Amino acid sequence: MKASFTFLIAALAAGAVADLHYTGFCVDTDGGVDAYNRAATEKACAAYKNRNTGSKQWDTCPDCTVKSDQDILYYCDSAAQHIGGDELNYYCKQNGAGGSLAW
């Protein structure tokens, strides 16, 4: 399971090139390997849901919710694609993570 999870993170990191995303989570980097940070993800998603900094799509995330993939990977989800990569990264760092991945 750990190998497939590491592959998933690597694939997401390579594919996250857009500015707005449907999904994201917080990570810590340890020795060049990204490790998922569930606690920071849940806190960052809640903080993003409360965000209201302007009129751009990424300035608010009224539909940000924490979801789970079979109780293994918890992530922040926005069906309306409100998640900005820089903004999620900011909230992840504010909550103790080293950074974020979004897609």
N, C-alpha and C positions, 0 to 999 in steps of 0.2 A: 504494500500500500504506500509506503513512504517513497519509493522510487517513482510511482505513477504520480503522486502528489507533486514531487519535485519537478517532473516533466511538465505537469500542468502549469505550474508557476513560471517555468522557463518559456513555455509557449505563449502564455499571456503577456509576459514582459516583452517578447519579440513582436507581438501583434498589437500592442496598445499604442497606436499612433494618432488617433483622432483626439480632438479637444473635448468632446462631450461623449459620455459613456452611459451605458445602462447599468453596469455592475462594477464593483470594485471592493478591494479589501486592503487591510494594512499588513505590512511585512516588516521584519527586522532582517538585516543582512549580517550574517555571521560567517566570516571566512570566505566571502564571495558568493555565498548561497543564501537565497531569500527564504526566510522562515515565516510562516503565517502567524499573525498576532490577532487572536480572536477578541480579546478584551479591548484592544485599541480599535478594532473594527466596529464593535458594537457602540463604543463611545463616540467614535468619529461619525458614524451614521446618524446617531441621535443629534449630534451637534450640527451636522449638515441639514438635517430636517428643520432645525430651528433657525437656520440662516435666512437672512433677508437683507441683502446688501445692495440691491439695485433692481434693474429691470431686464437684465440679460438672463438667458435661460439657466446659466450656472449660478446665478445669484441667489436662487431659492431652490429648494428641493422638497416641495410639499408632499411628494409621494415616496420619499426615501424611507425604506423599511429594511430591517435586517431579515434576511432569509437564510435558509440552510439547505445544503445539498446532502440529504440523507444523514443529517446531524454530524457531518464530518467537517464541512467547510461552511462557515458563516460569512456572509458577504452583505454589502449594502446594495440595494437594488432600487432603480428608478425606471419604471415602465415608460415614462415620458422623456427619458434620456436627459435628465437635469444634472447628472454628475460631471463636474469639471475635474479633469485630472489634477491640475494644480491645487484646486480647492480641497479635494479629497486628501491629497498629499499633506496639505497644511493641517487638516484636522487629525490625520493619523499621527503626525509628528507632535501635535499639541497633546495627544493622548498616549504618548510614550513609545510610539513605533518609530522605526527608522525611515519609513516611507510607505508607498502604496503601489498597487497594481490596479489598473482599471481597463475595462474593455466594453 
